[in-house]
Amino acid sequence: MRPGRTLLIALPLLWLAVLASAVTVVYVRHEARNLFTELERLSDERDELNIEWGQLQLEQSAWSNHGFVERVASDKLRMTLPQPAEVRIVTP
């Protein structure tokens, strides 16, 4: 095979290889940007969930406080302690 003929075959193949690699680089960079955007969105969501979890823990600790439960029972539910004369003890 002559050197000129080899060059005529190799040159278009090299051009196609360069074009394919350029398209691949563009595609990979685009996917990397999309993945980075998704990672940032998930990080923001994680931070919001951590804040909500902390608020729920505070609320749970407040509800476990006896004084808080009594205040809610009397203010919102209008519950009162019975008078000693109103208490009936039932035994089996």
PDB file as gemmi writes it, atoms N, CA and C in Angstrom:
CRYST1    1.000    1.000    1.000  90.00  90.00  90.00 P 1                      
ATOM      1  N   MET A   1       0.830  -1.161   0.000  1.00  0.00           N  
ATOM      2  CA  MET A   1       0.000   0.000   0.000  1.00  0.00           C  
ATOM      3  C   MET A   1       0.888   1.242   0.000  1.00  0.00           C  
ATOM      4  N   ARG A   2       0.486   2.233  -0.762  1.00  0.00           N  
ATOM      5  CA  ARG A   2       1.297   3.432  -0.865  1.00  0.00           C  
ATOM      6  C   ARG A   2       1.038   4.366   0.312  1.00  0.00           C  
ATOM      7  N   PRO A   3       2.053   5.178   0.685  1.00  0.00           N  
ATOM      8  CA  PRO A   3       1.903   6.101   1.828  1.00  0.00           C  
ATOM      9  C   PRO A   3       0.790   7.127   1.599  1.00  0.00           C  
ATOM     10  N   GLY A   4       0.587   7.600   0.401  1.00  0.00           N  
ATOM     11  CA  GLY A   4      -0.454   8.589   0.124  1.00  0.00           C  
ATOM     12  C   GLY A   4      -1.844   8.016   0.326  1.00  0.00           C  
ATOM     13  N   ARG A   5      -1.997   6.764  -0.069  1.00  0.00           N  
ATOM     14  CA  ARG A   5      -3.292   6.107   0.088  1.00  0.00           C  
ATOM     15  C   ARG A   5      -3.613   5.875   1.570  1.00  0.00           C  
ATOM     16  N   THR A   6      -2.637   5.516   2.348  1.00  0.00           N  
ATOM     17  CA  THR A   6      -2.811   5.324   3.792  1.00  0.00           C  
ATOM     18  C   THR A   6      -3.236   6.630   4.438  1.00  0.00           C  
ATOM     19  N   LEU A   7      -2.627   7.705   4.001  1.00  0.00           N  
ATOM     20  CA  LEU A   7      -2.969   9.020   4.549  1.00  0.00           C  
ATOM     21  C   LEU A   7      -4.408   9.397   4.205  1.00  0.00           C  
ATOM     22  N   LEU A   8      -4.862   9.056   3.018  1.00  0.00           N  
ATOM     23  CA  LEU A   8      -6.237   9.355   2.607  1.00  0.00           C  
ATOM     24  C   LEU A   8      -7.250   8.574   3.444  1.00  0.00           C  
ATOM     25  N   ILE A   9      -6.890   7.399   3.916  1.00  0.00           N  
ATOM     26  CA  ILE A   9      -7.782   6.603   4.759  1.00  0.00           C  
ATOM     27  C   ILE A   9      -7.684   7.047   6.216  1.00  0.00           C  
ATOM     28  N   ALA A  10      -6.481   7.333   6.689  1.00  0.00           N  
ATOM     29  CA  ALA A  10      -6.259   7.661   8.096  1.00  0.00           C  
ATOM     30  C   ALA A  10      -6.794   9.042   8.457  1.00  0.00           C  
ATOM     31  N   LEU A  11      -6.689   9.997   7.531  1.00  0.00           N  
ATOM     32  CA  LEU A  11      -7.100  11.361   7.832  1.00  0.00           C  
ATOM     33  C   LEU A  11      -8.600  11.465   8.154  1.00  0.00           C  
ATOM     34  N   PRO A  12      -9.508  10.918   7.365  1.00  0.00           N  
ATOM     35  CA  PRO A  12     -10.929  10.975   7.743  1.00  0.00           C  
ATOM     36  C   PRO A  12     -11.234  10.203   9.034  1.00  0.00           C  
ATOM     37  N   LEU A  13     -10.524   9.095   9.244  1.00  0.00           N  
ATOM     38  CA  LEU A  13     -10.734   8.342  10.487  1.00  0.00           C  
ATOM     39  C   LEU A  13     -10.299   9.154  11.702  1.00  0.00           C  
ATOM     40  N   LEU A  14      -9.169   9.838  11.587  1.00  0.00           N  
ATOM     41  CA  LEU A  14      -8.705  10.697  12.676  1.00  0.00           C  
ATOM     42  C   LEU A  14      -9.679  11.852  12.901  1.00  0.00           C  
ATOM     43  N   TRP A  15     -10.183  12.422  11.796  1.00  0.00           N  
ATOM     44  CA  TRP A  15     -11.144  13.523  11.923  1.00  0.00           C  
ATOM     45  C   TRP A  15     -12.410  13.045  12.636  1.00  0.00           C  
ATOM     46  N   LEU A  16     -12.909  11.870  12.297  1.00  0.00           N  
ATOM     47  CA  LEU A  16     -14.087  11.312  12.962  1.00  0.00           C  
ATOM     48  C   LEU A  16     -13.811  11.016  14.435  1.00  0.00           C  
ATOM     49  N   ALA A  17     -12.616  10.534  14.739  1.00  0.00           N  
ATOM     50  CA  ALA A  17     -12.250  10.249  16.130  1.00  0.00           C  
ATOM     51  C   ALA A  17     -12.215  11.536  16.946  1.00  0.00           C  
ATOM     52  N   VAL A  18     -11.656  12.612  16.372  1.00  0.00           N  
ATOM     53  CA  VAL A  18     -11.595  13.900  17.069  1.00  0.00           C  
ATOM     54  C   VAL A  18     -13.007  14.448  17.261  1.00  0.00           C  
ATOM     55  N   LEU A  19     -13.845  14.363  16.246  1.00  0.00           N  
ATOM     56  CA  LEU A  19     -15.215  14.842  16.342  1.00  0.00           C  
ATOM     57  C   LEU A  19     -15.998  14.046  17.396  1.00  0.00           C  
ATOM     58  N   ALA A  20     -15.849  12.746  17.397  1.00  0.00           N  
ATOM     59  CA  ALA A  20     -16.538  11.910  18.386  1.00  0.00           C  
ATOM     60  C   ALA A  20     -16.073  12.224  19.800  1.00  0.00           C  
ATOM     61  N   SER A  21     -14.778  12.434  19.986  1.00  0.00           N  
ATOM     62  CA  SER A  21     -14.284  12.752  21.330  1.00  0.00           C  
ATOM     63  C   SER A  21     -14.773  14.130  21.768  1.00  0.00           C  
ATOM     64  N   ALA A  22     -14.867  15.091  20.841  1.00  0.00           N  
ATOM     65  CA  ALA A  22     -15.368  16.418  21.194  1.00  0.00           C  
ATOM     66  C   ALA A  22     -16.836  16.346  21.617  1.00  0.00           C  
ATOM     67  N   VAL A  23     -17.631  15.597  20.886  1.00  0.00           N  
ATOM     68  CA  VAL A  23     -19.048  15.435  21.248  1.00  0.00           C  
ATOM     69  C   VAL A  23     -19.167  14.741  22.601  1.00  0.00           C  
ATOM     70  N   THR A  24     -18.339  13.757  22.825  1.00  0.00           N  
ATOM     71  CA  THR A  24     -18.356  13.044  24.108  1.00  0.00           C  
ATOM     72  C   THR A  24     -17.981  13.967  25.259  1.00  0.00           C  
ATOM     73  N   VAL A  25     -16.995  14.822  25.063  1.00  0.00           N  
ATOM     74  CA  VAL A  25     -16.586  15.768  26.112  1.00  0.00           C  
ATOM     75  C   VAL A  25     -17.728  16.730  26.435  1.00  0.00           C  
ATOM     76  N   VAL A  26     -18.393  17.234  25.408  1.00  0.00           N  
ATOM     77  CA  VAL A  26     -19.520  18.146  25.633  1.00  0.00           C  
ATOM     78  C   VAL A  26     -20.628  17.436  26.399  1.00  0.00           C  
ATOM     79  N   TYR A  27     -20.950  16.225  26.024  1.00  0.00           N  
ATOM     80  CA  TYR A  27     -21.993  15.464  26.693  1.00  0.00           C  
ATOM     81  C   TYR A  27     -21.635  15.189  28.157  1.00  0.00           C  
ATOM     82  N   VAL A  28     -20.407  14.779  28.397  1.00  0.00           N  
ATOM     83  CA  VAL A  28     -19.970  14.453  29.762  1.00  0.00           C  
ATOM     84  C   VAL A  28     -19.989  15.703  30.646  1.00  0.00           C  
ATOM     85  N   ARG A  29     -19.565  16.851  30.107  1.00  0.00           N  
ATOM     86  CA  ARG A  29     -19.593  18.089  30.897  1.00  0.00           C  
ATOM     87  C   ARG A  29     -21.034  18.489  31.215  1.00  0.00           C  
ATOM     88  N   HIS A  30     -21.917  18.312  30.248  1.00  0.00           N  
ATOM     89  CA  HIS A  30     -23.332  18.623  30.477  1.00  0.00           C  
ATOM     90  C   HIS A  30     -23.903  17.728  31.581  1.00  0.00           C  
ATOM     91  N   GLU A  31     -23.618  16.443  31.523  1.00  0.00           N  
ATOM     92  CA  GLU A  31     -24.093  15.518  32.559  1.00  0.00           C  
ATOM     93  C   GLU A  31     -23.486  15.855  33.920  1.00  0.00           C  
ATOM     94  N   ALA A  32     -22.216  16.251  33.934  1.00  0.00           N  
ATOM     95  CA  ALA A  32     -21.571  16.619  35.199  1.00  0.00           C  
ATOM     96  C   ALA A  32     -22.251  17.840  35.805  1.00  0.00           C  
ATOM     97  N   ARG A  33     -22.604  18.809  34.980  1.00  0.00           N  
ATOM     98  CA  ARG A  33     -23.317  19.996  35.485  1.00  0.00           C  
ATOM     99  C   ARG A  33     -24.688  19.613  36.023  1.00  0.00           C  
ATOM    100  N   ASN A  34     -25.394  18.740  35.314  1.00  0.00           N  
ATOM    101  CA  ASN A  34     -26.701  18.291  35.798  1.00  0.00           C  
ATOM    102  C   ASN A  34     -26.576  17.559  37.125  1.00  0.00           C  
ATOM    103  N   LEU A  35     -25.577  16.702  37.239  1.00  0.00           N  
ATOM    104  CA  LEU A  35     -25.382  15.964  38.489  1.00  0.00           C  
ATOM    105  C   LEU A  35     -24.995  16.896  39.631  1.00  0.00           C  
ATOM    106  N   PHE A  36     -24.186  17.919  39.338  1.00  0.00           N  
ATOM    107  CA  PHE A  36     -23.804  18.882  40.370  1.00  0.00           C  
ATOM    108  C   PHE A  36     -25.025  19.664  40.844  1.00  0.00           C  
ATOM    109  N   THR A  37     -25.884  20.059  39.901  1.00  0.00           N  
ATOM    110  CA  THR A  37     -27.109  20.767  40.262  1.00  0.00           C  
ATOM    111  C   THR A  37     -27.997  19.880  41.134  1.00  0.00           C  
ATOM    112  N   GLU A  38     -28.118  18.627  40.774  1.00  0.00           N  
ATOM    113  CA  GLU A  38     -28.908  17.683  41.568  1.00  0.00           C  
ATOM    114  C   GLU A  38     -28.302  17.499  42.961  1.00  0.00           C  
ATOM    115  N   LEU A  39     -26.979  17.426  43.035  1.00  0.00           N  
ATOM    116  CA  LEU A  39     -26.310  17.294  44.334  1.00  0.00           C  
ATOM    117  C   LEU A  39     -26.577  18.508  45.214  1.00  0.00           C  
ATOM    118  N   GLU A  40     -26.532  19.698  44.643  1.00  0.00           N  
ATOM    119  CA  GLU A  40     -26.809  20.914  45.410  1.00  0.00           C  
ATOM    120  C   GLU A  40     -28.262  20.935  45.893  1.00  0.00           C  
ATOM    121  N   ARG A  41     -29.188  20.501  45.047  1.00  0.00           N  
ATOM    122  CA  ARG A  41     -30.597  20.453  45.438  1.00  0.00           C  
ATOM    123  C   ARG A  41     -30.798  19.466  46.584  1.00  0.00           C  
ATOM    124  N   LEU A  42     -30.147  18.316  46.491  1.00  0.00           N  
ATOM    125  CA  LEU A  42     -30.270  17.319  47.559  1.00  0.00           C  
ATOM    126  C   LEU A  42     -29.616  17.803  48.855  1.00  0.00           C  
ATOM    127  N   SER A  43     -28.533  18.543  48.742  1.00  0.00           N  
ATOM    128  CA  SER A  43     -27.888  19.106  49.939  1.00  0.00           C  
ATOM    129  C   SER A  43     -28.812  20.111  50.615  1.00  0.00           C  
ATOM    130  N   ASP A  44     -29.471  20.958  49.827  1.00  0.00           N  
ATOM    131  CA  ASP A  44     -30.426  21.911  50.394  1.00  0.00           C  
ATOM    132  C   ASP A  44     -31.587  21.192  51.068  1.00  0.00           C  
ATOM    133  N   GLU A  45     -32.081  20.140  50.423  1.00  0.00           N  
ATOM    134  CA  GLU A  45     -33.178  19.365  51.001  1.00  0.00           C  
ATOM    135  C   GLU A  45     -32.741  18.704  52.303  1.00  0.00           C  
ATOM    136  N   ARG A  46     -31.507  18.184  52.329  1.00  0.00           N  
ATOM    137  CA  ARG A  46     -30.981  17.574  53.553  1.00  0.00           C  
ATOM    138  C   ARG A  46     -30.917  18.599  54.677  1.00  0.00           C  
ATOM    139  N   ASP A  47     -30.444  19.819  54.359  1.00  0.00           N  
ATOM    140  CA  ASP A  47     -30.355  20.854  55.382  1.00  0.00           C  
ATOM    141  C   ASP A  47     -31.729  21.224  55.925  1.00  0.00           C  
ATOM    142  N   GLU A  48     -32.724  21.341  55.031  1.00  0.00           N  
ATOM    143  CA  GLU A  48     -34.081  21.653  55.475  1.00  0.00           C  
ATOM    144  C   GLU A  48     -34.641  20.542  56.353  1.00  0.00           C  
ATOM    145  N   LEU A  49     -34.371  19.286  55.992  1.00  0.00           N  
ATOM    146  CA  LEU A  49     -34.851  18.163  56.802  1.00  0.00           C  
ATOM    147  C   LEU A  49     -34.156  18.119  58.162  1.00  0.00           C  
ATOM    148  N   ASN A  50     -32.878  18.477  58.213  1.00  0.00           N  
ATOM    149  CA  ASN A  50     -32.179  18.531  59.501  1.00  0.00           C  
ATOM    150  C   ASN A  50     -32.772  19.606  60.402  1.00  0.00           C  
ATOM    151  N   ILE A  51     -33.137  20.747  59.808  1.00  0.00           N  
ATOM    152  CA  ILE A  51     -33.774  21.806  60.600  1.00  0.00           C  
ATOM    153  C   ILE A  51     -35.114  21.325  61.139  1.00  0.00           C  
ATOM    154  N   GLU A  52     -35.910  20.699  60.266  1.00  0.00           N  
ATOM    155  CA  GLU A  52     -37.214  20.194  60.694  1.00  0.00           C  
ATOM    156  C   GLU A  52     -37.063  19.127  61.778  1.00  0.00           C  
ATOM    157  N   TRP A  53     -36.054  18.274  61.649  1.00  0.00           N  
ATOM    158  CA  TRP A  53     -35.816  17.228  62.656  1.00  0.00           C  
ATOM    159  C   TRP A  53     -35.477  17.856  64.008  1.00  0.00           C  
ATOM    160  N   GLY A  54     -34.654  18.888  63.997  1.00  0.00           N  
ATOM    161  CA  GLY A  54     -34.322  19.577  65.237  1.00  0.00           C  
ATOM    162  C   GLY A  54     -35.545  20.209  65.883  1.00  0.00           C  
ATOM    163  N   GLN A  55     -36.419  20.802  65.053  1.00  0.00           N  
ATOM    164  CA  GLN A  55     -37.637  21.397  65.586  1.00  0.00           C  
ATOM    165  C   GLN A  55     -38.553  20.329  66.177  1.00  0.00           C  
ATOM    166  N   LEU A  56     -38.634  19.179  65.527  1.00  0.00           N  
ATOM    167  CA  LEU A  56     -39.461  18.091  66.058  1.00  0.00           C  
ATOM    168  C   LEU A  56     -38.901  17.561  67.376  1.00  0.00           C  
ATOM    169  N   GLN A  57     -37.584  17.514  67.487  1.00  0.00           N  
ATOM    170  CA  GLN A  57     -36.994  17.061  68.754  1.00  0.00           C  
ATOM    171  C   GLN A  57     -37.300  18.050  69.874  1.00  0.00           C  
ATOM    172  N   LEU A  58     -37.250  19.348  69.556  1.00  0.00           N  
ATOM    173  CA  LEU A  58     -37.600  20.350  70.565  1.00  0.00           C  
ATOM    174  C   LEU A  58     -39.066  20.218  70.984  1.00  0.00           C  
ATOM    175  N   GLU A  59     -39.928  20.013  70.008  1.00  0.00           N  
ATOM    176  CA  GLU A  59     -41.343  19.856  70.314  1.00  0.00           C  
ATOM    177  C   GLU A  59     -41.588  18.607  71.161  1.00  0.00           C  
ATOM    178  N   GLN A  60     -40.886  17.535  70.828  1.00  0.00           N  
ATOM    179  CA  GLN A  60     -41.046  16.301  71.600  1.00  0.00           C  
ATOM    180  C   GLN A  60     -40.587  16.509  73.038  1.00  0.00           C  
ATOM    181  N   SER A  61     -39.485  17.217  73.224  1.00  0.00           N  
ATOM    182  CA  SER A  61     -39.012  17.445  74.592  1.00  0.00           C  
ATOM    183  C   SER A  61     -39.982  18.336  75.352  1.00  0.00           C  
ATOM    184  N   ALA A  62     -40.641  19.276  74.652  1.00  0.00           N  
ATOM    185  CA  ALA A  62     -41.629  20.123  75.322  1.00  0.00           C  
ATOM    186  C   ALA A  62     -42.835  19.294  75.743  1.00  0.00           C  
ATOM    187  N   TRP A  63     -43.281  18.378  74.888  1.00  0.00           N  
ATOM    188  CA  TRP A  63     -44.446  17.565  75.221  1.00  0.00           C  
ATOM    189  C   TRP A  63     -44.155  16.561  76.325  1.00  0.00           C  
ATOM    190  N   SER A  64     -42.904  16.254  76.550  1.00  0.00           N  
ATOM    191  CA  SER A  64     -42.589  15.318  77.627  1.00  0.00           C  
ATOM    192  C   SER A  64     -42.500  16.019  78.979  1.00  0.00           C  
ATOM    193  N   ASN A  65     -42.601  17.335  78.987  1.00  0.00           N  
ATOM    194  CA  ASN A  65     -42.560  18.119  80.217  1.00  0.00           C  
ATOM    195  C   ASN A  65     -43.949  18.097  80.861  1.00  0.00           C  
ATOM    196  N   HIS A  66     -44.032  17.684  82.116  1.00  0.00           N  
ATOM    197  CA  HIS A  66     -45.318  17.530  82.808  1.00  0.00           C  
ATOM    198  C   HIS A  66     -46.082  18.850  82.883  1.00  0.00           C  
ATOM    199  N   GLY A  67     -45.382  19.919  83.174  1.00  0.00           N  
ATOM    200  CA  GLY A  67     -46.033  21.228  83.285  1.00  0.00           C  
ATOM    201  C   GLY A  67     -46.654  21.672  81.972  1.00  0.00           C  
ATOM    202  N   PHE A  68     -46.000  21.384  80.874  1.00  0.00           N  
ATOM    203  CA  PHE A  68     -46.526  21.751  79.549  1.00  0.00           C  
ATOM    204  C   PHE A  68     -47.809  20.986  79.246  1.00  0.00           C  
ATOM    205  N   VAL A  69     -47.817  19.702  79.572  1.00  0.00           N  
ATOM    206  CA  VAL A  69     -48.998  18.873  79.334  1.00  0.00           C  
ATOM    207  C   VAL A  69     -50.166  19.371  80.183  1.00  0.00           C  
ATOM    208  N   GLU A  70     -49.902  19.724  81.427  1.00  0.00           N  
ATOM    209  CA  GLU A  70     -50.969  20.240  82.290  1.00  0.00           C  
ATOM    210  C   GLU A  70     -51.508  21.571  81.770  1.00  0.00           C  
ATOM    211  N   ARG A  71     -50.637  22.428  81.297  1.00  0.00           N  
ATOM    212  CA  ARG A  71     -51.068  23.725  80.781  1.00  0.00           C  
ATOM    213  C   ARG A  71     -51.940  23.554  79.534  1.00  0.00           C  
ATOM    214  N   VAL A  72     -51.548  22.667  78.633  1.00  0.00           N  
ATOM    215  CA  VAL A  72     -52.354  22.421  77.437  1.00  0.00           C  
ATOM    216  C   VAL A  72     -53.687  21.806  77.818  1.00  0.00           C  
ATOM    217  N   ALA A  73     -53.676  20.892  78.780  1.00  0.00           N  
ATOM    218  CA  ALA A  73     -54.918  20.240  79.199  1.00  0.00           C  
ATOM    219  C   ALA A  73     -55.877  21.258  79.802  1.00  0.00           C  
ATOM    220  N   SER A  74     -55.380  22.181  80.582  1.00  0.00           N  
ATOM    221  CA  SER A  74     -56.282  23.157  81.213  1.00  0.00           C  
ATOM    222  C   SER A  74     -56.668  24.278  80.254  1.00  0.00           C  
ATOM    223  N   ASP A  75     -55.749  24.773  79.437  1.00  0.00           N  
ATOM    224  CA  ASP A  75     -56.050  25.903  78.544  1.00  0.00           C  
ATOM    225  C   ASP A  75     -56.850  25.480  77.324  1.00  0.00           C  
ATOM    226  N   LYS A  76     -56.413  24.478  76.624  1.00  0.00           N  
ATOM    227  CA  LYS A  76     -57.054  24.117  75.359  1.00  0.00           C  
ATOM    228  C   LYS A  76     -58.191  23.120  75.530  1.00  0.00           C  
ATOM    229  N   LEU A  77     -58.053  22.202  76.474  1.00  0.00           N  
ATOM    230  CA  LEU A  77     -59.059  21.161  76.631  1.00  0.00           C  
ATOM    231  C   LEU A  77     -60.027  21.444  77.775  1.00  0.00           C  
ATOM    232  N   ARG A  78     -59.780  22.525  78.515  1.00  0.00           N  
ATOM    233  CA  ARG A  78     -60.629  22.923  79.644  1.00  0.00           C  
ATOM    234  C   ARG A  78     -60.755  21.812  80.683  1.00  0.00           C  
ATOM    235  N   MET A  79     -59.673  21.113  80.914  1.00  0.00           N  
ATOM    236  CA  MET A  79     -59.669  20.041  81.901  1.00  0.00           C  
ATOM    237  C   MET A  79     -59.294  20.623  83.267  1.00  0.00           C  
ATOM    238  N   THR A  80     -59.880  20.087  84.319  1.00  0.00           N  
ATOM    239  CA  THR A  80     -59.554  20.527  85.683  1.00  0.00           C  
ATOM    240  C   THR A  80     -59.347  19.300  86.558  1.00  0.00           C  
ATOM    241  N   LEU A  81     -58.653  19.516  87.645  1.00  0.00           N  
ATOM    242  CA  LEU A  81     -58.468  18.432  88.602  1.00  0.00           C  
ATOM    243  C   LEU A  81     -59.759  18.274  89.398  1.00  0.00           C  
ATOM    244  N   PRO A  82     -60.183  17.038  89.651  1.00  0.00           N  
ATOM    245  CA  PRO A  82     -61.408  16.849  90.432  1.00  0.00           C  
ATOM    246  C   PRO A  82     -61.167  17.187  91.907  1.00  0.00           C  
ATOM    247  N   GLN A  83     -62.225  17.586  92.555  1.00  0.00           N  
ATOM    248  CA  GLN A  83     -62.141  17.856  93.990  1.00  0.00           C  
ATOM    249  C   GLN A  83     -62.036  16.514  94.707  1.00  0.00           C  
ATOM    250  N   PRO A  84     -61.418  16.497  95.876  1.00  0.00           N  
ATOM    251  CA  PRO A  84     -61.272  15.215  96.588  1.00  0.00           C  
ATOM    252  C   PRO A  84     -62.613  14.511  96.841  1.00  0.00           C  
ATOM    253  N   ALA A  85     -63.671  15.248  97.034  1.00  0.00           N  
ATOM    254  CA  ALA A  85     -64.973  14.620  97.274  1.00  0.00           C  
ATOM    255  C   ALA A  85     -65.533  13.953  96.010  1.00  0.00           C  
ATOM    256  N   GLU A  86     -65.057  14.376  94.844  1.00  0.00           N  
ATOM    257  CA  GLU A  86     -65.534  13.808  93.584  1.00  0.00           C  
ATOM    258  C   GLU A  86     -64.785  12.540  93.165  1.00  0.00           C  
ATOM    259  N   VAL A  87     -63.737  12.212  93.865  1.00  0.00           N  
ATOM    260  CA  VAL A  87     -62.916  11.056  93.505  1.00  0.00           C  
ATOM    261  C   VAL A  87     -63.538   9.787  94.077  1.00  0.00           C  
ATOM    262  N   ARG A  88     -63.716   8.798  93.240  1.00  0.00           N  
ATOM    263  CA  ARG A  88     -64.251   7.505  93.664  1.00  0.00           C  
ATOM    264  C   ARG A  88     -63.166   6.443  93.368  1.00  0.00           C  
ATOM    265  N   ILE A  89     -62.875   5.664  94.356  1.00  0.00           N  
ATOM    266  CA  ILE A  89     -61.885   4.597  94.194  1.00  0.00           C  
ATOM    267  C   ILE A  89     -62.652   3.300  93.981  1.00  0.00           C  
ATOM    268  N   VAL A  90     -62.327   2.634  92.889  1.00  0.00           N  
ATOM    269  CA  VAL A  90     -63.011   1.394  92.547  1.00  0.00           C  
ATOM    270  C   VAL A  90     -62.034   0.247  92.775  1.00  0.00           C  
ATOM    271  N   THR A  91     -62.464  -0.725  93.495  1.00  0.00           N  
ATOM    272  CA  THR A  91     -61.616  -1.903  93.718  1.00  0.00           C  
ATOM    273  C   THR A  91     -62.311  -3.127  93.145  1.00  0.00           C  
ATOM    274  N   PRO A  92     -61.586  -4.085  92.693  1.00  0.00           N  
ATOM    275  CA  PRO A  92     -62.213  -5.295  92.134  1.00  0.00           C  
ATOM    276  C   PRO A  92     -62.849  -6.170  93.191  1.00  0.00           C  
TER     277      PRO A  92                                                      
END                                                                             
